[in-house]
Each structure stands twice: as C-alpha cells, then as structure tokens.
C-alpha cells in the first residue's frame, strides 16, 4: 500500500495548522492506523481552496489516475475540496481508481458506508456555511452603501482616500474614509474620457497616452486594460436621475437617491467577485458617495454604449479553447507571453489565429505577428506524427544527464559553502588579532591584506554558487519513465486520426507537447516535446498595468 498525502494552506502564517503539521499528523495516522509506510507528499501553500488549479493537487490527481496509490489522506476535508460538487466529482474519481479517501480531522473513511454518508453531510454543511457567509457579506455591503463611504484599499486614479470623523446611529464618534480629488491626477481621468469619446478605442487611447508620456500612478504604461477599467468605473460620474435610471435599467440595487445633487459622485459596491474578476453589472450596488464626481452622466453613458459595441465586435473575435487545438500551449518568442486563440467572423469568412496576449493589450510592447491557426495546427500534428523514438530517447538522456549534473553541482555547492564559512572564521580571528595590535600601519598591513584576500575569495565562491544554483533551477523534475514517454507518443500516433472528439484530440496533443514557441520574424514554430529539458519561458515583466487601484473598484 502507498498513500498520497495532501496539504494546503491559503497563506503562510507562523500560527495555526502549518503545512508541516498537517503532513506529520497524516503520516502518523497512516502508520499507526493503516500500517502504511510508503508516502508521496503533495504541498500547496498560498492557494485558496476555491482555486482548482493548485499545481501539487493536479499532480497528485494525475498520479491517482495512473493507479499509483491505495489511499489519499488529508488533514481536513476543506484542505482538498471547495464544495459538494468538487468533492463528489473527485470521490467518483477515487472510487474508479480504487483509492480510499481519509480525512483524519473529521475521521472520515470512504472504505465504509457510514464514512461516505458522513462525508456527504459534512461537505453539504461546509458549502452552506460558505454560501451563508457570502450572503452576510452582501448584507453588510448594503448597509455600508447607505453611508457612501470608501471601503479602503488603493483609491482610484484621480482621488485620494482621507479619514474623517463620522457619527453613527447612536451618536458615537467614529472614523471613516472618503475620497478627495487629487488635482495632479484628475485631469488624466478627464483626458481618458475625452480621448475615448473621440477615438472609440481602448487601444488607441492607451497609445496616445503613452506617446504623450502619461503613465499610471505607479509609472507603468497606461495599458488598454487600465483605460477600460477607468472608462467603466462609475465612481467618476456626477449623480443625477439619468445615471440612476441607467443603473436601475440593469436591475442594480440603488441607495441614497435623496442625496442626488448633480455634484456628488457615485459609490459602487460589489463590483468584483471573490476571485477578483468583475461581477455582472446587475450584481452591483450603487449609492451616492461623499466625493465630487468629474464626469457627466451623459458622457459616461455614451462611453458605455461604445464599450458595448466594442464588446460585441470582440465577441466575434473571441475563440474559445473549444475551437483551438493548441490553446494554452503557444508562447510568444519575443516577449514570452502566452498566445491566445482568436478569430475574425464576418459574412464573408471565418478566420482563426493565435496572437500574443501582450501585443493584444499594448502593441508598442511586442512586435510578434499573429500565427495562422489552421497552418499551425496542421504543422504541429504532422510533426507529432513523424516523431521517432530516437528523438524521445535523446531528450530523455539529456534530461538524465542534467539530473546527474545537479548531484555534482550540489556537492560543489556544499564544498564552496564550507570553504566560505572557514574563510569567515579566519577573517573573524584576524580582526580580533588586529584589534589587539598597536596602531602601527606596518604591523596592520599583512592582516589587512589577508582579510581582503579571503573576502575576495568568498565573493568568487558566492558567484560560483549562484551560477550552479541557476543551472540547477533549469533542470525539470520529471517523473515519467522512458517507457511512459515512448508509450505516450505511440498512443498519439496510433489513435489521433481515429479520434472524433475534439477534447480528446486536445488531450492527446497535450500528452506529448510541453509547449510551442512562435517567432514571426524567422517564421519558426518550435514544438517542444514532453521529456525535453527546456522549460516554458517566463513572461518579461511588467506585462501590463493590472493595478486595480488606479482605475477600478
């Protein structure tokens, strides 16, 4: 028997149930109660349970599908699953592959009928608690909206947050935050709206601002996304009946209508979901704030109408992953950003392509041209069909040789660290001896020369360590055996042409392709196979100005 032990903590904290504690308790339980001595430990730290793309969790699930474990053990149910649906789908997976699930905190064991029943009850109540919490948060927002206060965080571009005295319902003095116009920024906001009304393009406004040397609060490029967030933010609108009727038409919750004065700006609440993305407008709560609005309702509504037209056009360009075989695999060779599938639809033709995400946001920052999707997909499939075992074996051998070099590198690093520590001890002793000598430069000089010599040696050794560690970081930890890699490419070549299901075709491609790079200058499409030592390139930073405080709430 072999167990997979999984632990997760959303944030690093010294107190509480650390990942180490979770693991130790799981191991002890497995040894004492189950007699299991073999374990694979999977740790995800800094990930919310709502995040289904936790890397170690996904790696563990892959191993479960390969029938590597008899048991899956976690400290507590919510360490692994986010809701009943998530729990149920994974339970079916565990059952299919003969894996028993155990949560030691709740003492759940799916090898028994009672354990399965109790898990279902517990998961249901956990989901009920999350939904109740969400409702309570929205109720609190409704109450706060009646005050028109700023709830904190970085204020939007053009404003600053100030603290003021406030009397509550009981007459007690409290403090709250409101927004105040920031004179050196508010003209940028007005310019953004003026340019957008004229050019009717987020990208054009972004380019014009960059050409004029106008940047975000953090000194970054005023990106297309930041322009869009600024235009869509109702916080800049001066309150009147027209704008309130506009939001009523979208079924927004409206408060403080009696405060409408044509001067005060709007204060929107509940604009973002828990994951940070924008919520649909019908979920917004709109109130009258205590700050001054700077954009008229007519201008703001006209801009929203333009936004809706842009969205409609963009919907004809969007190409979901269901339409693109290479979705998520292609990397821009110029800036290392991902290249997403897009399309142009018209009554004349339907054209699909992959384009750089960075260039799509800011054309001035990447010059890589789009890639014809039809040509790319045809090329990749032909190449995969022609891959020989010799290429897979060569990649595998290269990886193994690099892994061996890591062992040698680690030995060298260990020796270098030992030498550095010895040199530091010698330097420390020399300094002590030096301090005991009379203030005679002739006596001091040999000691100073030796200290400098040892210090220089340590700098050289530290540079060597940095280079070795950098080299080690390039080595990929690959669990697949050579036989598994060869079987994977054989499966692709045997079954791809006989597979009609689009998702299955994508799965087959992903099973053999690690990533793909595209360079429009050289017209080179480089297909990197699974098993290669090459790592997927990391995007150059900053990719875009995603600072939410500069133009959104």
C-alpha positions in Angstrom: 0.0 0.0 0.0 1.1 3.5 -0.8 -0.6 6.8 0.3 -0.8 10.2 -1.3 -0.7 12.8 1.5 -2.0 16.3 0.5 -1.8 19.5 2.5 -2.8 23.1 1.7 -2.7 26.4 3.4 -4.0 29.6 1.7 -1.5 31.9 3.3 1.8 31.4 5.1 1.4 32.1 8.9 3.5 31.1 11.8 0.5 30.2 13.9 -2.2 27.7 13.1 -2.2 24.4 11.2 1.0 24.7 9.2 1.6 22.5 6.2 4.3 20.7 8.1 1.9 19.9 11.0 -0.7 18.7 8.6 1.7 16.4 6.9 3.1 15.0 10.2 -0.3 14.2 11.5 -1.3 12.5 8.2 1.9 10.4 8.2 1.4 9.4 11.9 -2.2 8.4 11.2 -1.3 6.3 8.2 1.5 4.4 10.1 -0.5 3.8 13.3 -4.0 3.1 11.9 -3.4 1.8 8.4 0.1 0.3 8.6 1.2 2.3 5.5 4.9 3.0 5.3 5.2 4.5 1.8 4.1 8.0 1.1 4.2 10.7 -1.6 3.6 14.2 -0.1 2.0 17.0 -2.1 2.0 20.5 -0.7 0.2 23.6 -2.0 0.9 26.8 0.0 -0.6 30.2 -0.9 -3.6 28.7 -2.7 -7.2 29.1 -1.8 -9.4 26.1 -1.7 -11.5 27.7 -4.4 -8.5 27.6 -6.7 -8.9 24.4 -8.7 -5.5 24.9 -10.5 -3.4 24.1 -7.4 -0.2 22.6 -9.1 0.5 19.9 -6.5 -3.1 18.8 -6.2 -3.3 18.4 -10.0 0.0 16.4 -10.0 -1.4 14.1 -7.3 -4.7 13.6 -9.3 -2.6 12.7 -12.3 -0.8 10.0 -10.3 -4.1 8.7 -8.9 -5.3 8.2 -12.4 -2.1 6.2 -13.1 -3.1 4.0 -10.1 0.0 4.8 -8.0 -1.8 5.0 -4.6 -4.2 2.9 -2.5 -5.1 5.8 -0.2 -5.5 9.6 -0.3 -5.1 11.2 3.1 -5.6 14.9 4.1 -5.7 16.6 7.4 -9.2 18.1 6.9 -11.9 17.9 4.2 -11.7 21.6 3.2 -7.9 21.2 2.6 -8.7 19.3 -0.6 -12.2 20.3 -1.8 -14.0 23.6 -2.3 -17.7 22.5 -2.4 -20.0 19.5 -2.7 -19.7 19.3 -6.5 -15.9 19.4 -6.3 -15.9 16.7 -3.6 -18.4 14.5 -5.4 -16.6 14.5 -8.7 -13.3 13.7 -7.0 -14.9 10.9 -5.0 -16.1 9.3 -8.2 -12.5 9.5 -9.5 -11.1 7.9 -6.3 -13.7 5.2 -6.5 -13.0 4.5 -10.2 -9.3 4.0 -9.4 -9.7 2.1 -6.2 -8.4 4.9 -3.9 -9.7 5.2 -0.3 -10.1 8.8 0.9 -9.4 9.6 4.6 -9.7 12.9 6.4 -8.1 12.5 9.8 -9.7 15.6 11.5 -13.2 14.5 10.8 -12.3 10.8 11.0 -13.9 10.1 7.6 -13.1 6.9 5.8 -14.7 6.1 2.4 -14.0 2.4 2.8 -17.1 2.3 5.0 -20.7 3.2 4.1 -21.0 5.3 7.3 -17.8 7.2 6.4 -19.2 8.0 2.9 -22.5 9.2 4.4 -20.9 11.4 7.0 -18.6 13.0 4.4 -21.6 13.9 2.2 -23.3 15.6 5.2 -20.1 17.4 6.3 -19.5 18.7 2.7 -23.1 19.9 2.4 -22.8 21.9 5.6 -19.4 23.3 4.6 -21.0 24.6 1.4 -24.0 26.0 3.3 -21.6 27.9 5.6 -19.7 29.4 2.6 -23.0 30.5 0.9 -24.3 32.0 4.2 -21.0 33.9 4.6 -21.4 35.3 1.1 -25.0 36.4 1.8 -23.8 38.1 5.1 -21.1 39.9 3.2 -23.6 41.3 0.7 -25.9 42.3 3.5 -23.0 44.3 5.1 -22.3 45.9 1.8 -25.9 47.1 1.6 -25.6 48.7 5.0 -22.3 50.3 4.1 -23.6 51.6 0.8 -26.1 53.8 2.8 -23.1 55.7 4.2 -21.4 56.3 0.8 -18.1 55.6 2.4 -14.9 54.4 0.7 -14.2 50.9 2.0 -10.4 51.2 1.8 -7.6 49.9 -0.4 -5.8 52.0 -3.1 -8.1 54.8 -4.3 -9.0 55.1 -8.0 -6.8 57.3 -10.2 -7.7 61.0 -9.6 -8.6 60.6 -5.9 -7.0 60.1 -2.6 -8.5 58.5 0.5 -8.8 60.7 3.6 -10.0 59.8 7.1 -12.9 61.9 8.6 -14.9 61.9 11.7 -18.4 60.3 11.5 -21.3 59.9 13.8 -23.0 56.6 13.9 -26.8 55.9 14.5 -26.2 56.1 18.3 -24.4 59.4 18.1 -21.0 57.9 18.8 -18.0 59.4 17.0 -16.4 57.0 14.5 -13.9 57.3 11.7 -14.5 56.6 8.1 -12.7 57.1 4.8 -14.0 59.2 1.9 -12.5 60.2 -1.4 -11.0 63.6 -2.2 -10.0 64.8 -5.7 -6.2 64.6 -6.3 -5.6 67.6 -8.6 -2.4 66.3 -10.2 -4.2 63.1 -11.4 -7.9 64.0 -12.0 -7.1 65.7 -15.4 -5.7 62.4 -16.6 -9.1 60.8 -15.9 -10.9 63.6 -17.8 -8.4 63.2 -20.7 -9.1 59.4 -20.9 -12.8 60.0 -21.2 -12.3 62.8 -23.8 -10.0 60.6 -25.9 -12.2 57.6 -25.7 -15.3 59.5 -26.8 -13.3 60.8 -29.8 -11.5 57.6 -30.9 -13.8 54.9 -29.5 -10.9 52.5 -28.9 -9.2 51.4 -25.6 -6.0 50.6 -27.5 -5.9 54.0 -29.3 -6.3 55.8 -26.0 -3.5 53.7 -24.5 -1.2 54.5 -27.4 -2.0 58.2 -27.3 -1.3 58.5 -23.6 2.0 56.6 -23.9 3.0 58.9 -26.8 2.3 61.9 -24.6 4.3 60.5 -21.7 1.3 59.9 -19.5 1.7 56.9 -17.3 -0.2 55.2 -14.4 0.2 56.2 -10.8 2.9 53.5 -10.5 4.8 54.8 -13.5 3.7 52.0 -15.8 2.3 52.1 -19.3 -1.3 53.2 -19.2 -2.4 49.9 -20.7 -5.5 49.1 -22.7 -7.0 47.3 -19.6 -6.4 50.3 -17.4 -8.1 52.6 -19.9 -11.1 50.1 -19.9 -11.3 50.0 -16.1 -11.2 53.8 -15.9 -14.0 54.2 -18.5 -16.2 51.6 -16.8 -15.8 52.9 -13.3 -18.9 54.7 -12.2 -17.1 56.3 -9.3 -16.2 59.3 -11.6 -19.8 60.1 -12.5 -21.7 63.0 -11.0 -25.0 61.8 -9.6 -28.3 62.7 -11.3 -31.6 61.0 -12.1 -30.4 60.0 -15.5 -27.5 57.9 -14.3 -29.5 56.4 -11.5 -32.2 55.3 -14.0 -29.4 53.9 -16.2 -28.4 51.5 -13.4 -32.0 50.8 -12.5 -32.5 49.5 -16.1 -29.8 46.9 -15.3 -31.6 45.9 -12.0 -28.8 47.2 -9.8 -29.6 47.8 -6.2 -29.8 51.6 -5.7 -29.5 53.5 -2.4 -29.5 57.2 -1.2 -31.5 58.6 -4.1 -32.3 61.5 -1.8 -28.7 62.6 -2.0 -28.7 63.3 -5.7 -27.3 66.8 -6.3 -25.5 66.7 -9.7 -22.2 67.1 -7.9 -21.5 64.1 -5.7 -20.0 61.1 -7.4 -21.4 57.6 -7.3 -20.0 54.9 -5.0 -20.3 51.4 -6.5 -20.1 48.3 -4.3 -19.9 44.6 -5.1 -18.2 45.2 -8.5 -15.8 42.3 -8.1 -16.2 38.6 -7.5 -14.2 36.8 -4.8 -11.7 35.7 -7.4 -11.0 39.4 -8.4 -12.8 39.4 -11.7 -15.6 41.9 -12.4 -19.1 40.9 -11.5 -22.0 41.4 -13.9 -23.5 44.9 -13.7 -26.8 43.5 -12.4 -24.9 42.4 -9.2 -23.6 45.9 -8.5 -24.8 48.1 -5.6 -24.9 51.8 -6.4 -25.0 54.6 -3.8 -24.2 58.3 -3.7 -20.7 59.0 -2.3 -19.3 61.9 -0.4 -16.8 62.7 -3.1 -17.1 65.0 -6.1 -17.9 63.4 -9.5 -16.0 64.7 -12.5 -17.7 63.1 -15.5 -21.3 63.9 -16.6 -23.8 61.2 -16.8 -24.3 61.9 -20.5 -20.6 61.4 -21.2 -20.3 58.2 -19.1 -23.4 56.6 -20.7 -22.2 57.4 -24.2 -18.9 55.8 -23.3 -20.7 52.7 -22.0 -22.6 52.4 -25.3 -19.3 52.5 -27.1 -17.9 49.8 -24.7 -20.9 47.6 -25.5 -20.3 47.9 -29.3 -16.6 47.1 -28.7 -17.7 44.1 -26.7 -20.0 42.9 -29.4 -17.2 43.2 -32.0 -14.8 41.5 -29.7 -17.2 38.6 -29.3 -16.8 37.9 -33.0 -13.0 37.7 -32.4 -13.0 35.5 -29.4 -12.1 32.0 -30.0 -12.6 29.6 -27.1 -10.3 26.7 -26.3 -13.1 24.5 -27.7 -12.2 25.9 -31.2 -8.4 25.8 -30.8 -6.3 22.6 -30.7 -3.2 24.4 -29.4 -4.9 26.6 -26.8 -2.6 27.2 -23.8 0.5 25.7 -25.5 1.9 28.5 -27.7 4.3 31.1 -26.3 5.4 34.3 -28.0 9.2 34.1 -28.8 9.5 37.9 -28.5 8.2 38.6 -25.0 7.4 35.1 -23.6 3.7 35.9 -23.2 1.1 33.3 -23.9 -0.6 33.4 -27.4 -4.3 33.0 -27.1 -6.7 31.8 -29.8 -8.8 34.5 -31.5 -10.9 34.8 -34.6 -12.5 37.2 -37.1 -16.1 36.5 -38.1 -17.9 38.2 -40.9 -20.5 37.3 -43.5 -17.6 36.7 -46.0 -15.2 34.5 -44.0 -14.2 33.0 -40.7 -10.5 33.2 -39.8 -8.8 31.8 -36.7 -5.4 32.8 -35.4 -3.2 32.9 -32.3 -1.9 36.2 -31.1 0.4 37.5 -28.4 -1.5 38.5 -25.2 0.9 41.3 -24.5 0.6 42.7 -28.0 -3.1 42.5 -27.8 -3.0 44.7 -24.7 -0.2 47.1 -25.8 1.0 46.8 -29.5 4.0 49.1 -28.7 5.5 46.5 -26.4 5.7 43.4 -28.6 6.2 43.1 -32.4 5.4 39.4 -32.9 2.8 38.9 -35.6 -0.2 36.6 -35.2 0.0 32.9 -36.2 -2.4 31.4 -38.6 -4.3 28.8 -36.6 -5.0 26.4 -39.5 -1.4 26.3 -40.6 0.0 26.0 -37.1 -2.3 23.1 -36.1 -1.7 21.2 -39.3 2.1 21.7 -38.9 2.1 20.5 -35.3 0.0 17.4 -35.9 2.2 16.4 -38.9 5.3 16.9 -36.8 4.0 14.8 -33.9 3.0 12.0 -36.3 6.6 11.9 -37.6 8.4 11.9 -34.2 10.7 9.0 -33.9 11.6 7.1 -30.7 15.2 8.3 -31.2 14.1 11.9 -30.6 12.3 11.0 -27.4 15.2 8.9 -26.2 17.7 11.7 -26.9 15.5 14.2 -24.9 15.3 11.7 -22.0 19.0 11.0 -22.0 19.7 14.8 -22.0 17.4 15.2 -19.0 19.0 12.4 -17.1 22.5 13.7 -17.7 21.4 17.1 -16.4 19.9 15.5 -13.3 23.2 13.8 -12.7 25.0 17.1 -13.1 22.7 18.5 -10.4 24.0 16.0 -7.9 27.6 17.1 -8.8 26.6 20.7 -8.5 25.1 20.2 -5.1 28.3 18.6 -3.9 30.3 21.5 -5.2 27.9 24.0 -3.6 28.3 22.2 -0.3 32.1 22.3 -0.5 32.0 26.0 -1.5 29.8 26.9 1.4 32.1 25.0 3.8 35.1 26.9 2.4 33.2 30.3 2.7 32.4 29.5 6.3 36.0 28.6 7.1 37.2 31.8 5.5 34.8 33.8 7.5 36.1 32.2 10.7 39.7 33.1 9.7 38.6 36.7 8.9 36.9 36.9 12.3 40.1 35.7 14.1 42.3 38.1 12.1 40.0 41.0 13.0 40.4 40.1 16.7 44.1 39.9 16.4 44.2 43.2 14.5 42.2 44.9 17.2 44.8 43.8 19.8 47.8 45.3 17.9 49.1 48.8 18.4 48.1 51.4 15.9 51.0 50.6 13.6 50.3 50.6 9.8 53.4 48.3 9.2 52.0 45.7 11.7 48.5 46.1 10.4 49.2 45.7 6.7 49.7 41.9 6.5 46.5 41.3 8.4 44.5 43.7 6.2 45.9 42.1 3.0 44.9 38.6 4.2 41.4 39.8 5.2 41.0 41.3 1.7 42.3 38.2 0.0 39.8 36.0 1.9 37.0 38.4 1.3 37.7 38.3 -2.4 37.8 34.5 -2.4 34.4 34.4 -0.8 33.0 36.7 -3.5 34.3 34.4 -6.2 32.9 31.3 -4.4 29.5 33.0 -3.9 29.4 33.8 -7.7 30.2 30.1 -8.4 27.4 29.0 -6.1 24.9 31.4 -7.8 25.8 30.0 -11.2 25.4 26.4 -10.0 22.1 27.1 -8.4 20.9 28.9 -11.5 21.8 25.9 -13.5 20.1 23.6 -11.1 16.9 25.7 -11.4 16.8 25.0 -15.1 16.6 21.2 -14.5 13.0 20.0 -14.6 11.8 17.3 -12.2 10.3 14.7 -14.5 8.7 11.6 -13.1 7.8 9.9 -16.3 10.0 7.0 -17.3 11.4 6.5 -20.8 8.8 3.7 -21.4 6.0 6.0 -20.4 7.2 8.7 -22.8 7.5 6.3 -25.6 4.1 4.8 -24.9 2.6 8.3 -24.9 3.9 9.2 -28.4 2.9 5.8 -29.7 -0.6 6.4 -28.4 -0.8 9.7 -30.1 0.3 8.3 -33.4 -2.0 5.3 -33.2 -5.2 7.0 -32.1 -5.2 10.6 -33.2 -6.6 10.1 -36.7 -9.3 7.8 -35.3 -10.4 10.3 -32.6 -13.5 12.3 -33.4 -13.9 14.0 -30.0 -12.3 17.5 -30.1 -11.4 17.5 -26.4 -9.8 14.0 -26.7 -7.7 15.4 -29.6 -6.5 18.2 -27.4 -5.7 15.8 -24.6 -3.6 13.7 -27.0 -1.7 16.7 -28.2 -1.1 17.9 -24.6 0.2 14.5 -23.6 3.2 14.8 -25.9 3.7 18.6 -26.3 5.3 20.6 -23.5 5.0 24.0 -25.1 5.4 25.7 -28.6 7.1 28.9 -29.4 6.3 31.2 -32.4 8.7 33.8 -33.9 7.1 35.7 -36.8 10.5 37.2 -38.0 12.0 33.8 -38.6 8.7 32.2 -39.3 9.7 29.4 -36.9 7.3 27.3 -34.9 9.3 25.3 -32.4 7.5 22.3 -30.9 9.0 21.2 -27.5 8.1 17.7 -26.5 7.3 16.4 -23.1 10.5 15.0 -21.7 12.6 17.8 -23.0 14.9 19.7 -20.6 13.6 23.0 -21.9 11.4 25.0 -19.6 8.4 27.1 -20.7 9.7 30.7 -21.0 8.7 33.1 -18.3 7.0 36.3 -19.5 9.0 39.5 -19.3 7.7 41.8 -16.5 5.8 44.0 -16.2 3.4 42.6 -18.8 0.7 45.1 -18.2 -0.5 47.5 -15.6 -3.0 45.4 -13.7 -3.0 47.8 -10.7 -6.7 47.7 -9.7 -6.3 50.8 -7.5 -5.6 53.0 -10.5 -8.9 52.8 -12.1 -11.3 50.3 -10.6 -13.2 49.3 -7.6 
